[in-house]
Amino acid sequence: MRDTDRRPDRSPAKPSFELGTGPGRVLVWFYGVFTVAAASRSVVEVIRGFDRAPLAYALSAVAAAVYGFITYSLVRGGEKARRAALVCCAAELLGVLAVGAWTLAEPSAFPDSTVWSDFGMGYLFIPVILPVTGMIWLRRAKQA
């Protein structure tokens, strides 16, 4: 067989660095758990009485969507997913800091807590630690 007779390999190129491997696997696990926790929480809150604290319950649903997107991006891998997850982690951190400060400054605005209330105190501050850890991992992944 001559070189000109060979068919080029048409399989897609694998990314050189998998986001969900090594320490990234721990991030996938945490983000997956938080996706389920925040989604479950928001579904229960909406069913039990959305009118009681609509802002808090809507923010819990937003947190679930953000966690789900980051989980998906980490599992998917590749440079495009890495960049999307990095942006989403930064937005998550801004959300946690804004909601955390808002719940401390004006507690009456939140008759019920959210995942991000008090900087995630109800979740052992993991909601504020997780995006920082994620951004560090995602920036390291770019260099690999």
DSSP file with accessible surface (Angstrom, degrees, kcal/mol):
  #  RESIDUE AA STRUCTURE BP1 BP2  ACC     N-H-->O    O-->H-N    N-H-->O    O-->H-N    TCO  KAPPA ALPHA  PHI   PSI    X-CA   Y-CA   Z-CA
    1    1 A M              0   0  174      0, 0.0     2,-0.2     0, 0.0     5,-0.0   0.000 360.0 360.0 360.0 130.4    0.0    0.0    0.0
    2    2 A R    >>  -     0   0  168      1,-0.1     3,-1.2     0, 0.0     4,-0.8  -0.509 360.0-111.4 -87.6 159.6    1.4    3.3   -1.0
    3    3 A D  G >4 S+     0   0  125      1,-0.3     3,-0.6     2,-0.2    -1,-0.1   0.841 118.8  55.8 -58.5 -33.6    1.1    6.5    1.2
    4    4 A T  G 34 S+     0   0  117      1,-0.2    -1,-0.3     3,-0.0     0, 0.0   0.736 102.5  56.8 -74.0 -19.1   -1.3    8.0   -1.3
    5    5 A D  G <4 S+     0   0   83     -3,-1.2    -1,-0.2     2,-0.1    -2,-0.2   0.645  85.3 100.9 -84.8 -16.2   -3.6    5.0   -1.1
    6    6 A R  S << S-     0   0  153     -4,-0.8     3,-0.0    -3,-0.6    -3,-0.0  -0.472  72.1-129.6 -72.9 140.9   -4.0    5.3    2.7
    7    7 A R        -     0   0  204     -2,-0.2    -2,-0.1     1,-0.1    -1,-0.1  -0.704  28.7-111.5 -86.4 137.5   -7.2    6.9    4.0
    8    8 A P        -     0   0   82      0, 0.0     2,-0.4     0, 0.0    -1,-0.1  -0.360  36.8 -99.7 -67.3 147.7   -6.6    9.7    6.5
    9    9 A D        -     0   0  137      1,-0.1    -3,-0.0     2,-0.0     0, 0.0  -0.570  35.9-170.4 -68.4 121.3   -7.7    9.0   10.0
   10   10 A R        +     0   0  193     -2,-0.4    -1,-0.1     2,-0.1     3,-0.1   0.322  44.1 118.7 -99.1   5.8  -11.1   10.7   10.4
   11   11 A S  S    S-     0   0   70      1,-0.1     3,-0.1     3,-0.0    -2,-0.0  -0.506  74.4-102.7 -72.4 143.2  -11.5   10.2   14.1
   12   12 A P        -     0   0  118      0, 0.0     2,-0.2     0, 0.0    -1,-0.1  -0.343  39.0-103.9 -66.8 145.2  -11.7   13.5   16.0
   13   13 A A        -     0   0  101      1,-0.1     3,-0.1    -3,-0.1    -3,-0.0  -0.499  33.3-127.5 -69.9 132.7   -8.6   14.6   17.8
   14   14 A K        -     0   0  164     -2,-0.2    -1,-0.1     1,-0.1     4,-0.0  -0.570  31.3-100.7 -77.8 143.6   -8.7   14.0   21.6
   15   15 A P        -     0   0   51      0, 0.0     3,-0.1     0, 0.0    -1,-0.1  -0.348  24.9-128.7 -61.9 147.7   -7.9   17.0   23.7
   16   16 A S  S    S+     0   0  119      1,-0.2     2,-0.4   128,-0.1    -2,-0.0   0.714  96.2  38.4 -72.0 -17.2   -4.4   17.0   25.1
   17   17 A F  S    S-     0   0   40    127,-0.1    61,-0.6   125,-0.0     2,-0.5  -0.972  76.1-146.0-139.0 117.5   -5.7   17.6   28.6
   18   18 A E    >   -     0   0   54     -2,-0.4     3,-1.1     1,-0.1     6,-0.2  -0.738   5.0-154.0 -85.7 125.6   -8.9   16.0   30.0
   19   19 A L  T 3  S+     0   0    3     -2,-0.5    -1,-0.1     1,-0.2    56,-0.1   0.808  90.7  54.5 -68.4 -31.1  -10.6   18.4   32.4
   20   20 A G  T 3  S+     0   0   18     54,-0.5     2,-0.3    55,-0.2    -1,-0.2   0.142  90.6  94.4 -93.7  20.8  -12.3   15.6   34.4
   21   21 A T  S X  S-     0   0   56     -3,-1.1     3,-2.0     3,-0.1     5,-0.1  -0.748  86.2  -7.2-108.6 161.2   -9.2   13.6   35.2
   22   22 A G  T >> S-     0   0   52      1,-0.3     3,-1.6    -2,-0.3     4,-0.7  -0.328 140.1  -2.8  59.5-132.5   -7.0   13.7   38.3
   23   23 A P  H >> S+     0   0   81      0, 0.0     4,-1.6     0, 0.0     3,-0.6   0.783 129.3  69.8 -61.1 -24.8   -8.0   16.5   40.6
   24   24 A G  H <> S+     0   0    0     -3,-2.0     4,-2.5     1,-0.2    -2,-0.2   0.807  89.0  62.8 -62.3 -27.6  -10.6   17.5   38.0
   25   25 A R  H <> S+     0   0  170     -3,-1.6     4,-2.2     2,-0.2    -1,-0.2   0.884 101.0  51.2 -64.7 -36.8  -12.5   14.3   38.8
   26   26 A V  H <X S+     0   0   84     -4,-0.7     4,-2.8    -3,-0.6    -1,-0.2   0.917 109.7  50.1 -66.6 -40.7  -13.0   15.6   42.4
   27   27 A L  H  X S+     0   0    8     -4,-1.6     4,-3.1     2,-0.2     5,-0.3   0.914 109.0  51.5 -62.8 -43.0  -14.4   18.9   40.9
   28   28 A V  H  X S+     0   0   31     -4,-2.5     4,-2.6     2,-0.2    -1,-0.2   0.932 111.3  48.6 -58.4 -43.9  -16.7   16.9   38.7
   29   29 A W  H  X S+     0   0  156     -4,-2.2     4,-2.7     2,-0.2    -2,-0.2   0.953 113.9  44.7 -62.8 -49.6  -18.0   15.0   41.7
   30   30 A F  H  X S+     0   0   65     -4,-2.8     4,-2.7     1,-0.2     5,-0.2   0.926 115.4  47.1 -62.1 -45.7  -18.5   18.1   43.8
   31   31 A Y  H  X S+     0   0    0     -4,-3.1     4,-2.1    -5,-0.2    -1,-0.2   0.891 112.4  51.3 -64.9 -36.4  -20.2   20.0   41.0
   32   32 A G  H  X S+     0   0   24     -4,-2.6     4,-2.2    -5,-0.3    -2,-0.2   0.937 111.3  46.7 -63.6 -45.3  -22.4   17.0   40.3
   33   33 A V  H  X S+     0   0   61     -4,-2.7     4,-2.9     1,-0.2    -2,-0.2   0.930 113.6  48.6 -62.9 -42.9  -23.4   16.7   43.9
   34   34 A F  H  X S+     0   0   14     -4,-2.7     4,-2.7     2,-0.2     5,-0.3   0.836 107.3  56.2 -69.9 -29.7  -24.2   20.4   44.1
   35   35 A T  H  X S+     0   0   32     -4,-2.1     4,-2.4    -5,-0.2     5,-0.3   0.962 112.6  41.2 -61.8 -49.6  -26.2   20.2   40.9
   36   36 A V  H  X S+     0   0   97     -4,-2.2     4,-2.8     2,-0.2     5,-0.3   0.923 116.7  49.4 -64.8 -43.1  -28.4   17.6   42.4
   37   37 A A  H  X S+     0   0   35     -4,-2.9     4,-2.5     2,-0.2    -2,-0.2   0.945 115.2  41.8 -64.0 -47.7  -28.6   19.3   45.7
   38   38 A A  H  X S+     0   0    1     -4,-2.7     4,-2.5     2,-0.2    26,-0.2   0.902 116.6  48.5 -69.1 -39.1  -29.5   22.7   44.3
   39   39 A A  H  X S+     0   0   36     -4,-2.4     4,-2.5    -5,-0.3     5,-0.2   0.935 113.6  46.8 -66.2 -44.5  -31.9   21.4   41.8
   40   40 A S  H  X S+     0   0   62     -4,-2.8     4,-2.5    -5,-0.3     5,-0.2   0.924 112.8  50.3 -61.5 -45.1  -33.7   19.2   44.4
   41   41 A R  H  X S+     0   0   51     -4,-2.5     4,-2.6    -5,-0.3    -1,-0.2   0.933 111.7  46.7 -59.4 -47.5  -33.8   22.1   46.8
   42   42 A S  H  X S+     0   0   11     -4,-2.5     4,-2.5     2,-0.2     5,-0.2   0.897 111.5  51.3 -67.2 -37.5  -35.3   24.5   44.2
   43   43 A V  H  X S+     0   0   82     -4,-2.5     4,-2.4     2,-0.2     5,-0.2   0.946 113.0  45.4 -63.1 -46.2  -37.9   21.9   43.1
   44   44 A V  H  X S+     0   0   74     -4,-2.5     4,-2.6     1,-0.2    -2,-0.2   0.924 113.4  50.4 -63.2 -42.7  -39.0   21.3   46.6
   45   45 A E  H  X S+     0   0   15     -4,-2.6     4,-1.2    -5,-0.2    -1,-0.2   0.912 111.3  47.6 -63.7 -41.3  -39.1   25.0   47.4
   46   46 A V  H  X S+     0   0   71     -4,-2.5     4,-1.1     1,-0.2     3,-0.3   0.922 113.6  47.8 -67.0 -41.1  -41.2   25.8   44.4
   47   47 A I  H  < S+     0   0  135     -4,-2.4    -2,-0.2     1,-0.2    -1,-0.2   0.908 111.3  50.6 -65.8 -41.0  -43.6   23.0   45.1
   48   48 A R  H  < S-     0   0  179     -4,-2.6    -1,-0.2    -5,-0.2    -2,-0.2   0.696 139.1 -42.5 -74.4 -20.1  -44.0   24.0   48.8
   49   49 A G  H >X  -     0   0   13     -4,-1.2     3,-1.5    -3,-0.3     4,-0.6   0.243  48.6-174.5 152.6  80.5  -44.8   27.6   48.0
   50   50 A F  G >< S+     0   0   91     -4,-1.1     3,-0.7     1,-0.3     7,-0.2   0.834  87.3  64.1 -59.7 -32.9  -42.9   29.7   45.5
   51   51 A D  G 34 S+     0   0  140      1,-0.2    -1,-0.3    -5,-0.2    -5,-0.1   0.697  88.9  69.6 -68.7 -16.9  -44.8   32.8   46.6
   52   52 A R  G <4 S-     0   0  128     -3,-1.5    -1,-0.2     1,-0.2    -2,-0.2   0.900 127.3  -6.3 -69.1 -40.9  -43.2   32.7   50.0
   53   53 A A  S <X S+     0   0    2     -3,-0.7     4,-2.3    -4,-0.6     5,-0.3  -0.425  70.9 167.5-153.1  69.4  -39.7   33.6   48.8
   54   54 A P  H  > S+     0   0   60      0, 0.0     4,-2.5     0, 0.0     5,-0.2   0.861  77.8  52.1 -60.6 -37.4  -39.6   33.8   45.0
   55   55 A L  H  > S+     0   0   69      2,-0.2     4,-2.4     1,-0.2     5,-0.2   0.952 111.8  45.5 -64.2 -48.1  -36.2   35.5   44.8
   56   56 A A  H  > S+     0   0    1      1,-0.2     4,-1.8     2,-0.2    59,-0.3   0.923 115.5  46.8 -61.7 -42.4  -34.5   33.0   47.0
   57   57 A Y  H  X S+     0   0    0     -4,-2.3     4,-1.7     1,-0.2    -1,-0.2   0.880 111.4  50.7 -71.3 -36.3  -36.1   30.0   45.2
   58   58 A A  H  X S+     0   0   43     -4,-2.5     4,-2.4    -5,-0.3    -1,-0.2   0.901 108.7  52.6 -66.6 -38.3  -35.2   31.4   41.8
   59   59 A L  H  X S+     0   0   31     -4,-2.4     4,-2.5     1,-0.2    -2,-0.2   0.863 105.9  53.8 -66.2 -34.7  -31.6   31.9   42.9
   60   60 A S  H  X S+     0   0    0     -4,-1.8     4,-2.1     2,-0.2    -1,-0.2   0.902 109.3  48.8 -64.4 -38.5  -31.4   28.3   44.0
   61   61 A A  H  X S+     0   0   42     -4,-1.7     4,-2.2     2,-0.2    -2,-0.2   0.900 110.5  50.5 -67.2 -39.8  -32.6   27.2   40.5
   62   62 A V  H  X S+     0   0   73     -4,-2.4     4,-2.6     2,-0.2    -2,-0.2   0.923 108.7  52.2 -62.9 -42.9  -30.0   29.5   38.9
   63   63 A A  H  X S+     0   0    0     -4,-2.5     4,-2.8     1,-0.2     5,-0.2   0.923 108.3  51.3 -59.6 -42.3  -27.3   27.9   41.1
   64   64 A A  H  X S+     0   0   10     -4,-2.1     4,-2.5   -26,-0.2    -1,-0.2   0.917 110.5  48.5 -61.4 -42.4  -28.5   24.5   40.0
   65   65 A A  H  X S+     0   0   66     -4,-2.2     4,-2.4     2,-0.2    -2,-0.2   0.917 112.3  48.3 -65.3 -41.6  -28.2   25.5   36.3
   66   66 A V  H  X S+     0   0   25     -4,-2.6     4,-2.3     2,-0.2     5,-0.2   0.944 113.1  47.4 -64.2 -47.2  -24.8   27.0   36.8
   67   67 A Y  H  X S+     0   0    0     -4,-2.8     4,-2.5     1,-0.2   -32,-0.2   0.909 112.0  51.0 -61.1 -41.5  -23.5   23.9   38.6
   68   68 A G  H  X S+     0   0   23     -4,-2.5     4,-2.6    -5,-0.2    -1,-0.2   0.912 109.8  49.1 -63.5 -42.3  -25.0   21.6   36.0
   69   69 A F  H  X S+     0   0   92     -4,-2.4     4,-2.5     2,-0.2    -1,-0.2   0.913 112.0  48.1 -64.6 -41.8  -23.3   23.6   33.1
   70   70 A I  H  X S+     0   0    0     -4,-2.3     4,-2.6     2,-0.2     5,-0.2   0.922 111.1  51.3 -66.1 -41.5  -19.9   23.5   34.8
   71   71 A T  H  X S+     0   0   24     -4,-2.5     4,-2.2    -5,-0.2     5,-0.2   0.949 111.5  47.7 -57.7 -49.4  -20.3   19.7   35.5
   72   72 A Y  H  X S+     0   0  138     -4,-2.6     4,-2.7     1,-0.2    -2,-0.2   0.920 111.7  50.0 -59.0 -44.0  -21.1   19.2   31.8
   73   73 A S  H  X S+     0   0    3     -4,-2.5     4,-2.3     1,-0.2    -1,-0.2   0.903 110.2  49.8 -64.0 -41.2  -18.2   21.3   30.7
   74   74 A L  H  < S+     0   0    2     -4,-2.6   -54,-0.5     1,-0.2    -1,-0.2   0.901 114.6  44.4 -64.8 -39.7  -15.7   19.5   32.9
   75   75 A V  H  < S+     0   0   93     -4,-2.2    -2,-0.2    -5,-0.2    -1,-0.2   0.906 112.8  51.6 -71.3 -39.9  -16.9   16.1   31.7
   76   76 A R  H  < S-     0   0  142     -4,-2.7    -2,-0.2    -5,-0.2    -1,-0.2   0.920  91.6-173.4 -64.3 -46.2  -17.0   17.1   28.0
   77   77 A G     <  +     0   0    7     -4,-2.3     4,-0.4    -5,-0.2   -59,-0.1  -0.057  27.1 109.5  76.6 178.1  -13.5   18.5   28.1
   78   78 A G  S  > S-     0   0   19    -61,-0.6     4,-2.1     3,-0.1    -1,-0.1  -0.109  80.0 -76.8  95.1 164.2  -11.6   20.3   25.3
   79   79 A E  H  > S+     0   0   80      2,-0.2     4,-2.5     1,-0.2     5,-0.2   0.897 127.6  51.5 -67.6 -40.8  -10.5   23.9   25.1
   80   80 A K  H  > S+     0   0  152      1,-0.2     4,-2.3     2,-0.2    -1,-0.2   0.932 112.9  45.7 -64.1 -43.1  -13.9   25.4   24.3
   81   81 A A  H  > S+     0   0    5     -4,-0.4     4,-2.7     2,-0.2    -1,-0.2   0.875 110.7  54.6 -66.5 -36.8  -15.5   23.6   27.3
   82   82 A R  H  X S+     0   0    8     -4,-2.1     4,-2.3     2,-0.2    -2,-0.2   0.940 110.0  45.7 -62.6 -45.3  -12.6   24.8   29.5
   83   83 A R  H  X S+     0   0  130     -4,-2.5     4,-2.3     2,-0.2    -2,-0.2   0.915 113.4  49.3 -64.4 -42.4  -13.1   28.4   28.5
   84   84 A A  H  X S+     0   0   34     -4,-2.3     4,-2.4     1,-0.2    -2,-0.2   0.920 112.3  47.9 -63.5 -42.6  -16.9   28.1   29.0
   85   85 A A  H  X S+     0   0    0     -4,-2.7     4,-2.7     2,-0.2    -1,-0.2   0.884 109.7  53.6 -65.8 -37.4  -16.4   26.5   32.4
   86   86 A L  H  X S+     0   0   37     -4,-2.3     4,-2.1     2,-0.2    -2,-0.2   0.936 110.8  45.5 -63.3 -45.2  -13.9   29.2   33.4
   87   87 A V  H  X S+     0   0  105     -4,-2.3     4,-2.5     1,-0.2    -2,-0.2   0.920 114.0  49.8 -62.7 -42.5  -16.4   32.0   32.6
   88   88 A C  H  X S+     0   0   23     -4,-2.4     4,-2.7     1,-0.2    -2,-0.2   0.883 108.7  51.9 -67.3 -37.8  -19.1   30.1   34.4
   89   89 A C  H  X S+     0   0    1     -4,-2.7     4,-2.6     2,-0.2    -1,-0.2   0.903 110.3  49.4 -63.8 -40.4  -17.0   29.6   37.5
   90   90 A A  H  X S+     0   0   38     -4,-2.1     4,-2.4     2,-0.2    -2,-0.2   0.925 112.3  47.4 -64.6 -42.4  -16.2   33.4   37.5
   91   91 A A  H  X S+     0   0   56     -4,-2.5     4,-2.5     2,-0.2    -2,-0.2   0.901 111.2  52.0 -65.1 -39.0  -19.9   34.2   37.2
   92   92 A E  H  X S+     0   0    0     -4,-2.7     4,-2.9     2,-0.2    -2,-0.2   0.934 109.3  49.1 -61.8 -45.5  -20.7   31.7   40.0
   93   93 A L  H  X S+     0   0   33     -4,-2.6     4,-2.7     1,-0.2     5,-0.2   0.928 111.3  49.2 -61.2 -44.5  -18.1   33.3   42.3
   94   94 A L  H  X S+     0   0  122     -4,-2.4     4,-2.7     1,-0.2    -1,-0.2   0.907 112.1  49.9 -60.5 -40.6  -19.6   36.7   41.6
   95   95 A G  H  X S+     0   0   16     -4,-2.5     4,-3.0     2,-0.2     5,-0.4   0.924 110.9  48.0 -63.6 -44.9  -23.0   35.4   42.3
   96   96 A V  H  X S+     0   0    0     -4,-2.9     4,-2.6     1,-0.2    23,-0.4   0.926 114.8  45.8 -62.4 -44.1  -22.0   33.8   45.6
   97   97 A L  H  X S+     0   0   77     -4,-2.7     4,-2.3    -5,-0.2     5,-0.2   0.919 116.1  45.4 -67.0 -41.4  -20.2   37.0   46.7
   98   98 A A  H  X S+     0   0   61     -4,-2.7     4,-2.6    -5,-0.2    -2,-0.2   0.951 118.0  41.4 -67.5 -48.9  -23.2   39.2   45.6
   99   99 A V  H  X S+     0   0   10     -4,-3.0     4,-2.9    -5,-0.2    19,-0.4   0.909 114.6  53.1 -66.5 -40.0  -25.9   37.1   47.1
  100  100 A G  H  X S+     0   0    0     -4,-2.6     4,-1.3    -5,-0.4    18,-0.3   0.936 113.1  42.7 -60.8 -45.0  -23.8   36.4   50.2
  101  101 A A  H  X S+     0   0   50     -4,-2.3     4,-2.7    -5,-0.2     5,-0.2   0.909 113.9  52.5 -67.0 -40.6  -23.3   40.1   50.8
  102  102 A W  H  X S+     0   0  105     -4,-2.6     4,-2.9     1,-0.2     7,-0.2   0.915 107.5  51.1 -62.9 -42.3  -26.9   40.9   50.0
  103  103 A T  H  < S+     0   0    9     -4,-2.9    -1,-0.2     1,-0.2    -2,-0.2   0.824 114.8  43.7 -68.1 -28.3  -28.2   38.3   52.5
  104  104 A L  H  < S+     0   0  102     -4,-1.3    -2,-0.2    -5,-0.2    -1,-0.2   0.866 117.4  44.5 -80.8 -38.2  -26.0   39.8   55.3
  105  105 A A  H  < S+     0   0   87     -4,-2.7    -2,-0.2     1,-0.2    -3,-0.2   0.867 132.5  16.2 -74.1 -38.2  -26.8   43.4   54.4
  106  106 A E    ><  +     0   0  100     -4,-2.9     3,-1.8    -5,-0.2     4,-0.3  -0.620  63.9 170.8-138.9  76.8  -30.5   43.0   54.0
  107  107 A P  G >  S+     0   0   87      0, 0.0     3,-1.6     0, 0.0    -1,-0.1   0.797  75.3  68.9 -60.1 -25.9  -31.8   39.7   55.5
  108  108 A S  G 3  S+     0   0   98      1,-0.3    -5,-0.1     3,-0.1    -2,-0.0   0.745  87.2  66.8 -67.6 -19.3  -35.4   40.7   55.0
  109  109 A A  G <  S+     0   0   27     -3,-1.8    -1,-0.3     1,-0.3   -53,-0.2   0.714 103.4  48.8 -71.8 -17.1  -35.0   40.4   51.3
  110  110 A F    <   +     0   0   17     -3,-1.6    -1,-0.3    -4,-0.3   -57,-0.1  -0.768  59.3 173.5-126.4  85.5  -34.5   36.7   51.8
  111  111 A P  S    S+     0   0   93      0, 0.0     2,-0.3     0, 0.0    -1,-0.1   0.754  82.1  30.7 -64.2 -20.0  -37.3   35.2   54.0
  112  112 A D  S    S-     0   0   50     -3,-0.1   -56,-0.1   -59,-0.0     2,-0.0  -0.967  96.0-108.0-133.4 152.3  -35.8   31.8   53.1
  113  113 A S        -     0   0   51     -2,-0.3     2,-0.2     1,-0.1   -53,-0.1  -0.282  24.0-149.1 -80.7 164.2  -32.2   31.0   52.4
  114  114 A T    >   -     0   0    5    -55,-0.1     3,-0.9    -4,-0.1     8,-0.2  -0.685  36.9 -96.6-117.0 176.6  -30.6   30.1   49.1
  115  115 A V  T 3  S+     0   0    2    -59,-0.3     8,-0.2     1,-0.2     7,-0.1   0.867 128.0  42.9 -61.1 -34.0  -27.6   27.9   48.2
  116  116 A W  T >  S+     0   0   13      3,-0.1     3,-1.2     4,-0.1    -1,-0.2   0.394  84.4 128.5 -96.8   2.9  -25.5   31.0   48.1
  117  117 A S  G X>>S+     0   0    8     -3,-0.9     3,-1.8     1,-0.3     4,-1.0  -0.299  81.1   6.2 -60.2 143.3  -26.9   32.7   51.2
  118  118 A D  G >45S-     0   0   50    -19,-0.4     3,-0.7   -18,-0.3    -1,-0.3   0.856 135.7 -60.8  51.1  38.8  -24.3   33.9   53.7
  119  119 A F  G <45S-     0   0   55     -3,-1.2     9,-0.4   -23,-0.4    -1,-0.3   0.765 101.4 -53.4  60.9  29.0  -21.6   32.9   51.2
  120  120 A G  G X4>S+     0   0    0     -3,-1.8     5,-2.5    -4,-0.2     3,-1.9   0.720  88.8 150.6  82.5  24.0  -22.8   29.3   51.3
  121  121 A M  G X<5 +     0   0  103     -4,-1.0     3,-1.6    -3,-0.7    -3,-0.1   0.868  69.8  58.8 -57.9 -36.6  -22.6   28.9   55.1
  122  122 A G  G 3 <S+     0   0   75     -5,-0.5    -1,-0.3     1,-0.3    -6,-0.1   0.666 109.3  45.7 -67.3 -14.9  -25.4   26.3   55.0
  123  123 A Y  G X 5S-     0   0   55     -3,-1.9     3,-1.8    -8,-0.2    -1,-0.3  -0.136 127.6 -95.5-118.2  33.6  -23.2   24.2   52.8
  124  124 A L  T < 5S-     0   0  140     -3,-1.6    -3,-0.2     1,-0.3    -2,-0.1   0.794  71.3 -70.7  59.3  31.6  -20.0   24.6   54.8
  125  125 A F  T >><S+     0   0   90     -5,-2.5     4,-1.6     1,-0.1     3,-1.1   0.587 100.1 131.9  63.3  12.2  -18.9   27.5   52.5
  126  126 A I  H <>  +     0   0   41     -3,-1.8     4,-3.3    -6,-0.5    -2,-0.1   0.891  61.9  64.6 -61.4 -37.1  -18.3   25.1   49.7
  127  127 A P  H 34 S+     0   0    0      0, 0.0    -1,-0.2     0, 0.0   -31,-0.2   0.779 109.0  39.6 -59.8 -22.4  -20.2   27.4   47.3
  128  128 A V  H <> S+     0   0   32     -3,-1.1     4,-0.7    -9,-0.4    -2,-0.2   0.771 119.3  45.6 -94.4 -26.2  -17.5   30.0   47.7
  129  129 A I  H  X S+     0   0   93     -4,-1.6     4,-2.6     2,-0.1     5,-0.2   0.875 103.5  64.3 -80.9 -38.2  -14.6   27.6   47.7
  130  130 A L  H  X S+     0   0    8     -4,-3.3     4,-2.9     1,-0.2     5,-0.2   0.903 101.4  45.7 -59.5 -48.1  -15.7   25.6   44.7
  131  131 A P  H  > S+     0   0    0      0, 0.0     4,-2.7     0, 0.0    -1,-0.2   0.889 113.0  51.5 -66.8 -32.5  -15.5   28.2   42.0
  132  132 A V  H  X S+     0   0   61     -4,-0.7     4,-2.2     2,-0.2    -2,-0.2   0.954 113.2  44.6 -64.9 -47.1  -12.1   29.4   43.2
  133  133 A T  H  X S+     0   0   65     -4,-2.6     4,-2.4     1,-0.2    -1,-0.2   0.913 113.4  51.9 -61.6 -42.0  -10.8   25.8   43.1
  134  134 A G  H  X S+     0   0    2     -4,-2.9     4,-2.9    -5,-0.2     5,-0.2   0.914 108.7  49.3 -61.9 -43.5  -12.4   25.3   39.7
  135  135 A M  H  X S+     0   0   41     -4,-2.7     4,-2.2     2,-0.2     5,-0.2   0.896 110.3  50.9 -65.6 -37.7  -10.8   28.4   38.2
  136  136 A I  H  X S+     0   0  117     -4,-2.2     4,-2.1     2,-0.2    -2,-0.2   0.946 113.5  45.4 -62.6 -45.7   -7.4   27.4   39.5
  137  137 A W  H  X S+     0   0   17     -4,-2.4     4,-2.3     1,-0.2    -2,-0.2   0.926 113.3  49.3 -63.6 -43.3   -7.8   23.9   38.0
  138  138 A L  H  X S+     0   0    1     -4,-2.9     4,-1.1     2,-0.2    -1,-0.2   0.856 111.0  49.1 -69.0 -34.0   -9.1   25.3   34.7
  139  139 A R  H  X S+     0   0  155     -4,-2.2     4,-1.0    -5,-0.2     3,-0.2   0.895 111.7  49.8 -70.8 -36.4   -6.3   27.8   34.4
  140  140 A R  H  X S+     0   0  129     -4,-2.1     4,-0.9     1,-0.2     3,-0.5   0.887 105.0  58.7 -66.3 -37.1   -3.8   25.0   35.1
  141  141 A A  H  < S+     0   0    5     -4,-2.3     3,-0.4     1,-0.2    -1,-0.2   0.827  99.7  57.6 -64.0 -30.4   -5.5   22.9   32.4
  142  142 A K  H  < S+     0   0  132     -4,-1.1    -1,-0.2    -3,-0.2    -2,-0.2   0.874 104.7  51.2 -67.5 -34.4   -4.8   25.6   29.8
  143  143 A Q  H  <        0   0  154     -4,-1.0    -1,-0.2    -3,-0.5    -2,-0.2   0.695 360.0 360.0 -77.4 -19.8   -1.0   25.4   30.5
  144  144 A A     <        0   0   70     -4,-0.9  -127,-0.1    -3,-0.4  -128,-0.1  -0.262 360.0 360.0 -75.7 360.0   -0.9   21.6   30.1
